[in-house]
Amino acid sequence: MGKGEARSKRFEDHAYVLDYLPQGKMGRRWESFRAEPLVQLIGESFFTLLEATPRAGFTVSPCERVYVGKEAFREKISHIIGRIEFNDLTVAARNELPIVVEEIVMKDEQKFIEFFNTAQALTPRMHSLELIPGIGKKYAWAILDVREKELFTSFQDVREKTEIPDPAKLIVKRILEELSKQSKYRLFVRSP
């Protein structure tokens, strides 16, 4: 894949609803009140936080998966207003975030198992596996030893072969960390 191809496919096709604001929301000090209905979303592929306007006559529910891509007609989303940061999320959206991220991780288990199977060293002293909360050098070496013999096939497989308590929950924790603060290294979340 060329450099241009990698850069061009950075848009989300589907997203999950974090919060629906039928009356809009109050902006920051220097912004005015936005009276149109708003939806706060998290993208399924790159965990991009988005704000959008729903189509007239449609409502959405928290945790609902909606199409937000550019290729086809969006049934429930009229247009994407833009990307937002973690601090722009409503309290309700922040409360839904861990639930939705866990759902995305569990639905796309193979993507995250591939991470365990292919993760590389970041520096001579640090491996990207060590960026996952709860995985230090001991577990990182256990993962590397096991995958040298055979690749992992599921979260259960990772748990059984390395004794990591709950690899899926650790991945969710890392994604939430990347969303909520600036990280030098981003493993799963699209860079701002």
N, CA, C and O atoms as a DFTB+ gen file, in Angstrom:
768 C
 N C O
     1  1       0.850      -1.173       0.000
     2  2       0.000       0.000       0.000
     3  2       0.895       1.235       0.000
     4  3       1.797       1.362       0.828
     5  1       0.641       2.119      -0.913
     6  2       1.432       3.334      -1.036
     7  2       1.066       4.349       0.022
     8  3       0.054       4.220       0.711
     9  1       1.907       5.358       0.139
    10  2       1.687       6.408       1.138
    11  2       0.358       7.129       0.911
    12  3      -0.352       7.425       1.872
    13  1       0.019       7.410      -0.322
    14  2      -1.231       8.090      -0.636
    15  2      -2.446       7.258      -0.300
    16  3      -3.463       7.787       0.148
    17  1      -2.347       5.935      -0.517
    18  2      -3.475       5.050      -0.214
    19  2      -3.732       4.995       1.280
    20  3      -4.883       5.042       1.715
    21  1      -2.666       4.897       2.075
    22  2      -2.820       4.812       3.532
    23  2      -3.464       6.082       4.068
    24  3      -4.309       6.029       4.962
    25  1      -3.067       7.212       3.526
    26  2      -3.592       8.489       3.996
    27  2      -5.043       8.681       3.566
    28  3      -5.833       9.257       4.314
    29  1      -5.407       8.206       2.371
    30  2      -6.748       8.461       1.859
    31  2      -7.833       7.706       2.615
    32  3      -8.945       8.222       2.727
    33  1      -7.573       6.531       3.132
    34  2      -8.596       5.739       3.831
    35  2      -8.539       6.001       5.326
    36  3      -8.250       5.096       6.108
    37  1      -8.811       7.230       5.723
    38  2      -8.817       7.579       7.134
    39  2     -10.190       8.058       7.565
    40  3     -10.325       8.724       8.590
    41  1     -11.199       7.725       6.795
    42  2     -12.551       8.134       7.132
    43  2     -13.315       6.941       7.690
    44  3     -13.061       5.791       7.330
    45  1     -14.233       7.236       8.555
    46  2     -15.070       6.205       9.150
    47  2     -16.235       5.895       8.222
    48  3     -16.802       6.794       7.601
    49  1     -16.588       4.618       8.132
    50  2     -17.780       4.221       7.388
    51  2     -18.978       4.068       8.324
    52  3     -20.106       4.421       7.981
    53  1     -18.707       3.540       9.500
    54  2     -19.758       3.356      10.507
    55  2     -19.296       3.944      11.826
    56  3     -18.102       4.008      12.118
    57  1     -20.259       4.366      12.609
    58  2     -19.970       4.930      13.925
    59  2     -21.075       4.512      14.887
    60  3     -22.160       4.100      14.477
    61  1     -20.776       4.627      16.160
    62  2     -21.742       4.309      17.206
    63  2     -22.152       5.600      17.912
    64  3     -21.323       6.468      18.182
    65  1     -23.412       5.702      18.196
    66  2     -23.954       6.881      18.863
    67  2     -23.540       6.860      20.334
    68  3     -23.739       5.869      21.036
    69  1     -22.968       7.960      20.776
    70  2     -22.634       8.133      22.190
    71  2     -23.694       8.967      22.894
    72  3     -24.048       8.695      24.041
    73  1     -24.203       9.993      22.196
    74  2     -25.247      10.832      22.788
    75  2     -26.045      11.495      21.667
    76  3     -25.507      11.840      20.615
    77  1     -27.334      11.661      21.919
    78  2     -28.232      12.350      20.994
    79  2     -28.792      13.557      21.716
    80  3     -29.398      13.427      22.780
    81  1     -28.592      14.734      21.140
    82  2     -29.039      15.988      21.748
    83  2     -30.106      16.590      20.845
    84  3     -29.776      17.347      19.932
    85  1     -31.384      16.270      21.078
    86  2     -32.443      16.746      20.178
    87  2     -32.576      18.259      20.146
    88  3     -33.049      18.809      19.152
    89  1     -32.170      18.947      21.214
    90  2     -32.271      20.407      21.271
    91  2     -30.955      21.108      20.944
    92  3     -30.872      22.333      21.025
    93  1     -29.944      20.358      20.581
    94  2     -28.638      20.948      20.322
    95  2     -27.860      21.095      21.607
    96  3     -28.195      20.471      22.615
    97  1     -26.823      21.915      21.583
    98  2     -26.023      22.105      22.802
    99  2     -25.471      23.508      22.864
   100  3     -25.349      24.202      21.855
   101  1     -25.143      23.903      24.074
   102  2     -24.510      25.202      24.305
   103  2     -23.050      25.049      23.942
   104  3     -22.404      24.089      24.361
   105  1     -22.525      25.974      23.176
   106  2     -21.129      25.936      22.779
   107  2     -20.221      26.465      23.869
   108  3     -20.657      26.733      24.989
   109  1     -18.973      26.609      23.533
   110  2     -18.008      27.211      24.455
   111  2     -18.335      28.695      24.618
   112  3     -19.238      29.207      23.956
   113  1     -17.625      29.366      25.470
   114  2     -17.866      30.790      25.746
   115  2     -17.993      31.619      24.480
   116  3     -18.882      32.463      24.366
   117  1     -17.109      31.377      23.541
   118  2     -17.066      32.227      22.349
   119  2     -17.987      31.734      21.239
   120  3     -18.102      32.381      20.198
   121  1     -18.650      30.586      21.449
   122  2     -19.584      30.073      20.453
   123  2     -21.009      30.350      20.907
   124  3     -21.274      30.510      22.098
   125  1     -21.901      30.404      19.968
   126  2     -23.296      30.603      20.329
   127  2     -23.983      29.253      20.550
   128  3     -23.399      28.199      20.298
   129  1     -25.191      29.299      21.010
   130  2     -25.988      28.093      21.207
   131  2     -26.291      27.480      19.846
   132  3     -26.719      28.176      18.925
   133  1     -26.069      26.185      19.726
   134  2     -26.347      25.479      18.480
   135  2     -27.712      24.812      18.644
   136  3     -27.842      23.835      19.382
   137  1     -28.720      25.333      17.963
   138  2     -30.100      24.905      18.183
   139  2     -30.498      23.664      17.392
   140  3     -31.540      23.075      17.682
   141  1     -29.720      23.252      16.420
   142  2     -30.096      22.066      15.648
   143  2     -29.752      20.802      16.431
   144  3     -28.816      20.809      17.230
   145  1     -30.491      19.726      16.213
   146  2     -30.176      18.461      16.891
   147  2     -28.757      18.006      16.555
   148  3     -28.277      18.198      15.438
   149  1     -28.101      17.404      17.535
   150  2     -26.732      16.916      17.362
   151  2     -26.616      15.478      17.815
   152  3     -27.365      15.007      18.670
   153  1     -25.669      14.804      17.225
   154  2     -25.333      13.439      17.623
   155  2     -23.833      13.399      17.841
   156  3     -23.068      13.867      16.998
   157  1     -23.407      12.843      18.966
   158  2     -21.985      12.613      19.192
   159  2     -21.730      11.136      18.943
   160  3     -22.457      10.269      19.428
   161  1     -20.670      10.869      18.169
   162  2     -20.402       9.520      17.680
   163  2     -18.948       9.129      17.912
   164  3     -18.083       9.980      18.117
   165  1     -18.698       7.814      17.875
   166  2     -17.327       7.303      17.830
   167  2     -17.237       6.358      16.652
   168  3     -18.061       5.457      16.496
   169  1     -16.225       6.573      15.823
   170  2     -16.043       5.752      14.637
   171  2     -15.632       4.329      14.972
   172  3     -14.942       4.072      15.959
   173  1     -16.065       3.430      14.139
   174  2     -15.834       2.005      14.349
   175  2     -14.419       1.566      13.970
   176  3     -13.877       0.655      14.596
   177  1     -13.817       2.182      12.978
   178  2     -12.510       1.735      12.492
   179  2     -11.330       2.407      13.179
   180  3     -10.359       1.743      13.541
   181  1     -11.408       3.723      13.359
   182  2     -10.274       4.478      13.891
   183  2     -10.584       5.171      15.210
   184  3      -9.767       5.944      15.710
   185  1     -11.754       4.904      15.777
   186  2     -12.179       5.497      17.051
   187  2     -12.156       7.026      16.990
   188  3     -11.780       7.691      17.955
   189  1     -12.559       7.567      15.853
   190  2     -12.634       9.009      15.667
   191  2     -13.885       9.533      16.365
   192  3     -14.978       9.005      16.163
   193  1     -13.729      10.566      17.184
   194  2     -14.874      11.196      17.835
   195  2     -15.439      12.237      16.877
   196  3     -14.713      13.089      16.365
   197  1     -16.750      12.155      16.643
   198  2     -17.401      13.013      15.656
   199  2     -18.661      13.649      16.222
   200  3     -19.277      13.140      17.159
   201  1     -19.023      14.777      15.623
   202  2     -20.319      15.391      15.887
   203  2     -21.031      15.468      14.545
   204  3     -20.425      15.812      13.530
   205  1     -22.330      15.144      14.546
   206  2     -23.093      15.104      13.302
   207  2     -24.499      15.625      13.545
   208  3     -24.953      15.776      14.679
   209  1     -25.165      15.893      12.435
   210  2     -26.561      16.310      12.472
   211  2     -27.405      15.152      11.950
   212  3     -27.130      14.625      10.873
   213  1     -28.437      14.749      12.709
   214  2     -29.300      13.668      12.219
   215  2     -30.245      14.178      11.127
   216  3     -30.526      15.374      11.041
   217  1     -30.720      13.269      10.312
   218  2     -31.714      13.636       9.289
   219  2     -33.017      14.027       9.981
   220  3     -33.356      13.490      11.036
   221  1     -33.724      14.941       9.391
   222  2     -35.019      15.370       9.926
   223  2     -35.961      14.173       9.996
   224  3     -36.053      13.388       9.052
   225  1     -36.647      14.044      11.104
   226  2     -37.603      12.963      11.273
   227  2     -36.999      11.679      11.821
   228  3     -37.728      10.722      12.083
   229  1     -35.679      11.638      11.999
   230  2     -35.028      10.449      12.539
   231  2     -34.452      10.745      13.907
   232  3     -33.957      11.843      14.164
   233  1     -34.520       9.774      14.764
   234  2     -33.838       9.855      16.050
   235  2     -32.896       8.672      16.133
   236  3     -33.069       7.676      15.431
   237  1     -31.916       8.785      16.981
   238  2     -30.958       7.708      17.187
   239  2     -30.860       7.437      18.676
   240  3     -31.221       8.277      19.500
   241  1     -30.374       6.273      19.005
   242  2     -30.257       5.864      20.408
   243  2     -28.801       5.605      20.757
   244  3     -28.011       5.230      19.891
   245  1     -28.440       5.801      22.023
   246  2     -27.075       5.474      22.435
   247  2     -26.735       4.023      22.091
   248  3     -27.573       3.128      22.208
   249  1     -25.505       3.815      21.669
   250  2     -24.953       2.515      21.264
   251  2     -25.446       2.040      19.896
   252  3     -25.066       0.956      19.451
   253  1     -26.276       2.823      19.229
   254  2     -26.767       2.438      17.907
   255  2     -25.656       2.636      16.877
   256  3     -24.948       3.643      16.901
   257  1     -25.511       1.677      15.982
   258  2     -24.519       1.751      14.898
   259  2     -25.184       2.407      13.693
   260  3     -26.254       1.982      13.258
   261  1     -24.540       3.452      13.153
   262  2     -25.094       4.185      12.016
   263  2     -24.029       4.325      10.927
   264  3     -22.829       4.322      11.205
   265  1     -24.492       4.447       9.694
   266  2     -23.588       4.660       8.569
   267  2     -23.236       6.145       8.477
   268  3     -24.123       6.999       8.482
   269  1     -21.945       6.447       8.394
   270  2     -21.493       7.838       8.288
   271  2     -20.537       8.025       7.111
   272  3     -19.942       9.093       6.960
   273  1     -20.388       7.006       6.286
   274  2     -19.427       7.040       5.190
   275  2     -19.818       7.981       4.071
   276  3     -20.859       8.638       4.113
   277  1     -18.950       8.030       3.061
   278  2     -19.147       8.929       1.933
   279  2     -19.673       8.203       0.698
   280  3     -20.081       8.847      -0.268
   281  1     -19.668       6.881       0.716
   282  2     -19.957       6.108      -0.484
   283  2     -21.445       5.907      -0.774
   284  3     -21.822       5.736      -1.933
   285  1     -22.266       5.925       0.217
   286  2     -23.689       5.624       0.006
   287  2     -24.553       6.617       0.785
   288  3     -24.048       7.464       1.522
   289  1     -25.856       6.490       0.603
   290  2     -26.822       7.348       1.276
   291  2     -26.797       7.076       2.780
   292  3     -26.858       5.924       3.211
   293  1     -26.708       8.127       3.560
   294  2     -26.780       8.003       5.014
   295  2     -28.240       8.070       5.419
   296  3     -28.908       9.082       5.206
   297  1     -28.730       6.994       6.001
   298  2     -30.145       6.933       6.359
   299  2     -30.500       7.870       7.510
   300  3     -31.491       8.597       7.437
   301  1     -29.693       7.854       8.577
   302  2     -30.058       8.614       9.774
   303  2     -29.201       9.855      10.017
   304  3     -29.598      10.732      10.784
   305  1     -28.051       9.943       9.387
   306  2     -27.150      11.072       9.589
   307  2     -27.181      11.970       8.360
   308  3     -26.932      11.515       7.244
   309  1     -27.487      13.243       8.569
   310  2     -27.547      14.193       7.470
   311  2     -26.141      14.586       7.023
   312  3     -25.772      14.421       5.860
   313  1     -25.362      15.113       7.982
   314  2     -23.986      15.465       7.645
   315  2     -23.109      15.445       8.892
   316  3     -23.579      15.598      10.019
   317  1     -21.826      15.252       8.643
   318  2     -20.846      15.270       9.716
   319  2     -20.400      16.714       9.903
   320  3     -19.929      17.346       8.957
   321  1     -20.545      17.233      11.103
   322  2     -20.111      18.596      11.402
   323  2     -18.592      18.628      11.480
   324  3     -17.953      19.532      10.941
   325  1     -18.017      17.639      12.154
   326  2     -16.564      17.561      12.242
   327  2     -16.101      16.689      13.385
   328  3     -16.890      16.126      14.143
   329  1     -14.796      16.603      13.474
   330  2     -14.178      15.850      14.571
   331  2     -14.240      16.676      15.845
   332  3     -14.212      17.906      15.813
   333  1     -14.325      15.979      16.956
   334  2     -14.299      16.642      18.256
   335  2     -13.263      15.953      19.124
   336  3     -12.761      14.882      18.782
   337  1     -12.953      16.570      20.239
   338  2     -12.012      15.992      21.186
   339  2     -12.780      15.395      22.360
   340  3     -13.974      15.644      22.530
   341  1     -12.093      14.622      23.147
   342  2     -12.692      13.978      24.316
   343  2     -13.364      15.006      25.222
   344  3     -14.456      14.755      25.732
   345  1     -12.732      16.152      25.428
   346  2     -13.282      17.184      26.314
   347  2     -14.571      17.801      25.783
   348  3     -15.305      18.437      26.540
   349  1     -14.858      17.624      24.489
   350  2     -16.089      18.157      23.899
   351  2     -17.281      17.222      24.096
   352  3     -18.419      17.608      23.828
   353  1     -17.030      15.992      24.564
   354  2     -18.118      15.034      24.770
   355  2     -18.998      15.457      25.937
   356  3     -18.519      16.019      26.921
   357  1     -20.272      15.184      25.813
   358  2     -21.191      15.433      26.927
   359  2     -20.932      14.397      28.018
   360  3     -20.245      13.401      27.792
   361  1     -21.479      14.640      29.180
   362  2     -21.331      13.686      30.286
   363  2     -21.938      12.340      29.891
   364  3     -21.356      11.290      30.163
   365  1     -23.093      12.372      29.256
   366  2     -23.742      11.128      28.822
   367  2     -22.871      10.380      27.813
   368  3     -22.768       9.154      27.871
   369  1     -22.244      11.113      26.889
   370  2     -21.368      10.478      25.894
   371  2     -20.163       9.845      26.566
   372  3     -19.751       8.747      26.193
   373  1     -19.593      10.523      27.549
   374  2     -18.447       9.957      28.275
   375  2     -18.845       8.694      29.023
   376  3     -18.051       7.759      29.134
   377  1     -20.067       8.660      29.536
   378  2     -20.539       7.469      30.240
   379  2     -20.758       6.290      29.293
   380  3     -20.534       5.140      29.670
   381  1     -21.191       6.570      28.079
   382  2     -21.423       5.514      27.088
   383  2     -20.130       5.019      26.450
   384  3     -20.067       3.889      25.966
   385  1     -19.111       5.854      26.448
   386  2     -17.870       5.552      25.733
   387  2     -17.262       4.187      26.075
   388  3     -16.976       3.427      25.150
   389  1     -17.047       3.829      27.355
   390  2     -16.447       2.529      27.648
   391  2     -17.299       1.352      27.148
   392  3     -16.762       0.341      26.697
   393  1     -18.607       1.490      27.229
   394  2     -19.510       0.425      26.784
   395  2     -19.389       0.232      25.277
   396  3     -19.295      -0.895      24.791
   397  1     -19.393       1.339      24.547
   398  2     -19.330       1.283      23.087
   399  2     -17.958       0.797      22.623
   400  3     -17.873      -0.018      21.705
   401  1     -16.891       1.283      23.243
   402  2     -15.547       0.838      22.856
   403  2     -15.408      -0.660      23.079
   404  3     -14.844      -1.361      22.239
   405  1     -15.914      -1.156      24.196
   406  2     -15.843      -2.597      24.448
   407  2     -16.627      -3.375      23.388
   408  3     -16.180      -4.425      22.927
   409  1     -17.787      -2.861      23.007
   410  2     -18.586      -3.520      21.967
   411  2     -17.826      -3.571      20.639
   412  3     -17.834      -4.594      19.954
   413  1     -17.174      -2.469      20.279
   414  2     -16.398      -2.425      19.035
   415  2     -15.240      -3.424      19.092
   416  3     -15.002      -4.159      18.133
   417  1     -14.533      -3.447      20.202
   418  2     -13.399      -4.362      20.350
   419  2     -13.858      -5.809      20.241
   420  3     -13.213      -6.612      19.567
   421  1     -14.958      -6.151      20.891
   422  2     -15.439      -7.532      20.858
   423  2     -15.950      -7.925      19.468
   424  3     -15.785      -9.069      19.044
   425  1     -16.571      -6.971      18.759
   426  2     -17.076      -7.264      17.414
   427  2     -15.945      -7.461      16.402
   428  3     -16.078      -8.234      15.454
   429  1     -14.841      -6.759      16.612
   430  2     -13.722      -6.826      15.671
   431  2     -12.518      -7.495      16.346
   432  3     -11.388      -7.017      16.246
   433  1     -12.783      -8.599      17.026
   434  2     -11.760      -9.294      17.804
   435  2     -10.510      -9.599      16.989
   436  3      -9.398      -9.434      17.489
   437  1     -10.671     -10.040      15.746
   438  2      -9.510     -10.432      14.935
   439  2      -8.548      -9.275      14.684
   440  3      -7.336      -9.484      14.615
   441  1      -9.066      -8.072      14.547
   442  2      -8.206      -6.893      14.358
   443  2      -7.261      -6.727      15.548
   444  3      -6.085      -6.412      15.371
   445  1      -7.774      -6.939      16.749
   446  2      -6.978      -6.742      17.946
   447  2      -6.098      -7.958      18.243
   448  3      -5.029      -7.820      18.837
   449  1      -6.540      -9.132      17.836
   450  2      -5.691     -10.325      17.946
   451  2      -4.498     -10.163      17.009
   452  3      -3.383     -10.570      17.334
   453  1      -4.741      -9.568      15.846
   454  2      -3.653      -9.294      14.897
   455  2      -2.604      -8.393      15.550
   456  3      -1.408      -8.548      15.303
   457  1      -3.053      -7.458      16.379
   458  2      -2.098      -6.612      17.099
   459  2      -1.195      -7.474      17.986
   460  3       0.023      -7.299      17.981
   461  1      -1.779      -8.396      18.742
   462  2      -0.975      -9.279      19.590
   463  2      -0.015     -10.121      18.749
   464  3       1.091     -10.428      19.193
   465  1      -0.427     -10.491      17.555
   466  2       0.393     -11.338      16.693
   467  2       1.489     -10.590      15.949
   468  3       2.470     -11.204      15.530
   469  1       1.346      -9.280      15.773
   470  2       2.304      -8.549      14.926
   471  2       2.965      -7.341      15.593
   472  3       3.823      -6.710      14.978
   473  1       2.600      -7.006      16.808
   474  2       3.149      -5.821      17.477
   475  2       4.670      -5.870      17.487
   476  3       5.275      -6.922      17.693
   477  1       5.270      -4.709      17.260
   478  2       6.729      -4.597      17.168
   479  2       7.275      -3.691      18.271
   480  3       6.528      -3.001      18.964
   481  1       8.587      -3.716      18.408
   482  2       9.263      -2.833      19.352
   483  2       9.158      -1.399      18.859
   484  3       9.240      -1.140      17.658
   485  1       8.978      -0.470      19.786
   486  2       8.937       0.957      19.461
   487  2      10.327       1.573      19.533
   488  3      10.714       2.387      18.695
   489  1      11.060       1.165      20.549
   490  2      12.437       1.604      20.757
   491  2      13.218       0.372      21.200
   492  3      12.620      -0.672      21.458
   493  1      14.533       0.472      21.293
   494  2      15.292      -0.694      21.775
   495  2      14.907      -1.133      23.194
   496  3      15.154      -2.274      23.585
   497  1      14.310      -0.231      23.947
   498  2      13.949      -0.567      25.336
   499  2      12.456      -0.740      25.588
   500  3      12.059      -1.148      26.679
   501  1      11.625      -0.437      24.593
   502  2      10.182      -0.528      24.819
   503  2       9.469      -1.176      23.633
   504  3       9.690      -0.825      22.474
   505  1       8.618      -2.121      23.967
   506  2       7.804      -2.808      22.963
   507  2       6.402      -2.205      22.980
   508  3       5.921      -1.783      24.032
   509  1       5.746      -2.161      21.824
   510  2       4.395      -1.584      21.768
   511  2       3.414      -2.356      22.649
   512  3       2.416      -1.787      23.092
   513  1       3.671      -3.631      22.911
   514  2       2.807      -4.401      23.808
   515  2       2.784      -3.787      25.212
   516  3       1.778      -3.871      25.916
   517  1       3.900      -3.170      25.610
   518  2       3.997      -2.584      26.947
   519  2       3.141      -1.333      27.115
   520  3       2.952      -0.865      28.238
   521  1       2.622      -0.786      26.023
   522  2       1.741       0.376      26.111
   523  2       0.330      -0.010      26.538
   524  3      -0.461       0.848      26.931
   525  1       0.018      -1.284      26.463
   526  2      -1.292      -1.769      26.901
   527  2      -1.276      -1.819      28.434
   528  3      -0.418      -2.484      29.015
   529  1      -2.217      -1.121      29.101
   530  2      -2.236      -1.133      30.572
   531  2      -2.313      -2.566      31.105
   532  3      -3.131      -3.367      30.653
   533  1      -1.456      -2.869      32.061
   534  2      -1.449      -4.202      32.655
   535  2      -0.474      -5.159      31.996
   536  3      -0.246      -6.257      32.503
   537  1       0.110      -4.754      30.858
   538  2       1.107      -5.600      30.203
   539  2       2.456      -4.932      30.368
   540  3       2.756      -3.927      29.725
   541  1       3.247      -5.497      31.225
   542  2       4.606      -5.007      31.421
   543  2       5.567      -5.897      30.656
   544  3       5.171      -6.618      29.740
   545  1       6.805      -5.841      31.032
   546  2       7.825      -6.635      30.352
   547  2       7.549      -8.136      30.469
   548  3       7.737      -8.879      29.506
   549  1       7.107      -8.577      31.638
   550  2       6.862     -10.009      31.854
   551  2       5.816     -10.542      30.875
   552  3       6.059     -11.541      30.197
   553  1       4.661      -9.890      30.793
   554  2       3.613     -10.339      29.878
   555  2       4.007     -10.121      28.421
   556  3       3.652     -10.922      27.555
   557  1       4.730      -9.052      28.148
   558  2       5.176      -8.805      26.771
   559  2       6.070      -9.954      26.304
   560  3       5.918     -10.452      25.188
   561  1       6.994     -10.368      27.157
   562  2       7.872     -11.495      26.796
   563  2       7.070     -12.786      26.653
   564  3       7.364     -13.605      25.782
   565  1       6.062     -12.971      27.498
   566  2       5.218     -14.168      27.388
   567  2       4.494     -14.190      26.041
   568  3       4.414     -15.233      25.392
   569  1       3.971     -13.045      25.626
   570  2       3.271     -12.952      24.335
   571  2       4.235     -13.240      23.194
   572  3       3.911     -13.994      22.276
   573  1       5.426     -12.638      23.252
   574  2       6.414     -12.837      22.190
   575  2       6.863     -14.292      22.104
   576  3       7.029     -14.828      21.009
   577  1       7.060     -14.935      23.261
   578  2       7.467     -16.351      23.270
   579  2       6.393     -17.237      22.651
   580  3       6.698     -18.116      21.845
   581  1       5.143     -17.009      23.023
   582  2       4.050     -17.840      22.507
   583  2       3.857     -17.623      21.011
   584  3       3.725     -18.591      20.263
   585  1       3.838     -16.384      20.567
   586  2       3.559     -16.127      19.152
   587  2       4.690     -16.565      18.235
   588  3       4.489     -16.714      17.029
   589  1       5.888     -16.773      18.801
   590  2       6.994     -17.309      18.014
   591  2       6.689     -18.747      17.590
   592  3       7.108     -19.191      16.521
   593  1       5.958     -19.462      18.436
   594  2       5.609     -20.860      18.142
   595  2       4.340     -20.947      17.299
   596  3       4.298     -21.672      16.305
   597  1       3.317     -20.215      17.695
   598  2       2.069     -20.174      16.924
   599  2       1.315     -18.882      17.235
   600  3       1.412     -18.345      18.338
   601  1       0.571     -18.397      16.260
   602  2      -0.148     -17.143      16.412
   603  2      -1.407     -17.333      17.259
   604  3      -1.973     -18.424      17.330
   605  1      -1.821     -16.252      17.890
   606  2      -3.043     -16.264      18.689
   607  2      -4.250     -16.249      17.763
   608  3      -4.197     -15.706      16.660
   609  1      -5.337     -16.853      18.227
   610  2      -6.554     -16.919      17.414
   611  2      -7.725     -16.174      18.030
   612  3      -8.682     -15.855      17.323
   613  1      -7.681     -15.884      19.335
   614  2      -8.788     -15.212      20.009
   615  2      -8.297     -14.622      21.328
   616  3      -7.186     -14.908      21.773
   617  1      -9.130     -13.805      21.941
   618  2      -8.785     -13.264      23.257
   619  2      -8.652     -14.401      24.271
   620  3      -7.789     -14.367      25.148
   621  1      -9.516     -15.401      24.139
   622  2      -9.445     -16.568      25.027
   623  2      -8.101     -17.270      24.872
   624  3      -7.503     -17.699      25.859
   625  1      -7.633     -17.385      23.647
   626  2      -6.342     -18.003      23.354
   627  2      -5.209     -17.212      24.010
   628  3      -4.303     -17.804      24.596
   629  1      -5.250     -15.893      23.916
   630  2      -4.237     -15.037      24.555
   631  2      -4.273     -15.251      26.060
   632  3      -3.231     -15.404      26.697
   633  1      -5.468     -15.262      26.622
   634  2      -5.636     -15.429      28.071
   635  2      -5.070     -16.773      28.535
   636  3      -4.345     -16.831      29.528
   637  1      -5.397     -17.847      27.823
   638  2      -4.960     -19.189      28.228
   639  2      -3.461     -19.391      28.079
   640  3      -2.834     -20.022      28.931
   641  1      -2.882     -18.868      27.017
   642  2      -1.465     -19.134      26.734
   643  2      -0.509     -18.191      27.456
   644  3       0.670     -18.514      27.604
   645  1      -0.992     -17.021      27.914
   646  2      -0.093     -16.053      28.552
   647  2      -0.488     -15.720      29.986
   648  3       0.282     -15.086      30.707
   649  1      -1.667     -16.136      30.401
   650  2      -2.207     -15.864      31.733
   651  2      -2.524     -14.378      31.958
   652  3      -2.630     -13.935      33.102
   653  1      -2.674     -13.613      30.875
   654  2      -3.137     -12.228      31.003
   655  2      -4.613     -12.301      31.371
   656  3      -5.384     -12.950      30.664
   657  1      -5.031     -11.649      32.466
   658  2      -6.401     -11.809      32.967
   659  2      -7.515     -11.568      31.945
   660  3      -8.368     -12.440      31.775
   661  1      -7.542     -10.438      31.270
   662  2      -8.604     -10.148      30.308
   663  2      -8.048      -9.227      29.219
   664  3      -8.148      -8.005      29.328
   665  1      -7.462      -9.812      28.172
   666  2      -6.826      -8.982      27.137
   667  2      -7.781      -7.992      26.470
   668  3      -7.363      -6.889      26.117
   669  1      -9.036      -8.352      26.292
   670  2      -9.995      -7.440      25.655
   671  2     -10.186      -6.190      26.512
   672  3     -10.197      -5.080      25.982
   673  1     -10.336      -6.350      27.811
   674  2     -10.511      -5.198      28.712
   675  2      -9.265      -4.309      28.717
   676  3      -9.373      -3.089      28.835
   677  1      -8.084      -4.919      28.591
   678  2      -6.846      -4.138      28.557
   679  2      -6.763      -3.304      27.279
   680  3      -6.297      -2.165      27.306
   681  1      -7.214      -3.872      26.165
   682  2      -7.253      -3.134      24.898
   683  2      -8.231      -1.953      25.028
   684  3      -7.933      -0.840      24.594
   685  1      -9.395      -2.213      25.630
   686  2     -10.389      -1.147      25.831
   687  2      -9.783      -0.028      26.674
   688  3      -9.962       1.148      26.357
   689  1      -9.065      -0.380      27.744
   690  2      -8.428       0.629      28.593
   691  2      -7.455       1.489      27.794
   692  3      -7.414       2.709      27.953
   693  1      -6.668       0.836      26.929
   694  2      -5.692       1.580      26.122
   695  2      -6.404       2.549      25.167
   696  3      -5.983       3.696      25.018
   697  1      -7.461       2.093      24.536
   698  2      -8.208       2.946      23.606
   699  2      -8.781       4.147      24.351
   700  3      -8.714       5.272      23.856
   701  1      -9.344       3.916      25.535
   702  2      -9.890       5.018      26.330
   703  2      -8.792       6.008      26.738
   704  3      -9.025       7.216      26.759
   705  1      -7.605       5.501      27.060
   706  2      -6.471       6.376      27.378
   707  2      -6.103       7.239      26.178
   708  3      -5.886       8.444      26.311
   709  1      -6.033       6.610      24.999
   710  2      -5.664       7.345      23.793
   711  2      -6.717       8.403      23.454
   712  3      -6.377       9.476      22.956
   713  1      -7.979       8.111      23.716
   714  2      -9.044       9.072      23.437
   715  2      -9.037      10.240      24.414
   716  3      -9.316      11.374      24.025
   717  1      -8.722       9.977      25.674
   718  2      -8.887      10.995      26.706
   719  2      -7.681      11.898      26.936
   720  3      -7.799      12.925      27.603
   721  1      -6.527      11.530      26.393
   722  2      -5.362      12.399      26.582
   723  2      -4.408      12.256      25.411
   724  3      -4.505      11.323      24.615
   725  1      -3.506      13.180      25.327
   726  2      -2.502      13.125      24.266
   727  2      -1.511      12.015      24.599
   728  3      -0.940      11.990      25.690
   729  1      -1.311      11.111      23.668
   730  2      -0.355      10.033      23.850
   731  2       0.748      10.189      22.823
   732  3       0.494      10.535      21.669
   733  1       1.951       9.934      23.244
   734  2       3.061       9.997      22.311
   735  2       2.879       8.932      21.240
   736  3       3.154       9.164      20.062
   737  1       2.416       7.766      21.661
   738  2       2.193       6.653      20.744
   739  2       0.713       6.342      20.669
   740  3       0.040       6.235      21.694
   741  1       0.212       6.198      19.468
   742  2      -1.176       5.810      19.265
   743  2      -1.189       4.461      18.581
   744  3      -0.652       4.299      17.485
   745  1      -1.806       3.497      19.233
   746  2      -1.872       2.149      18.689
   747  2      -3.163       1.921      17.919
   748  3      -3.162       1.236      16.896
   749  1      -4.269       2.490      18.404
   750  2      -5.580       2.163      17.861
   751  2      -6.410       3.372      17.424
   752  3      -7.285       3.238      16.568
   753  1      -6.151       4.539      17.996
   754  2      -6.966       5.724      17.759
   755  2      -6.298       6.607      16.714
   756  3      -5.083       6.803      16.729
   757  1      -7.110       7.131      15.812
   758  2      -6.618       8.043      14.776
   759  2      -5.995       9.283      15.418
   760  3      -6.546       9.849      16.362
   761  1      -4.866       9.689      14.906
   762  2      -4.183      10.889      15.412
   763  2      -5.029      12.129      15.123
   764  3      -5.748      12.185      14.125
   765  1      -4.932      13.127      16.016
   766  2      -5.706      14.352      15.792
   767  2      -5.226      15.109      14.566
   768  3      -5.772      16.163      14.238
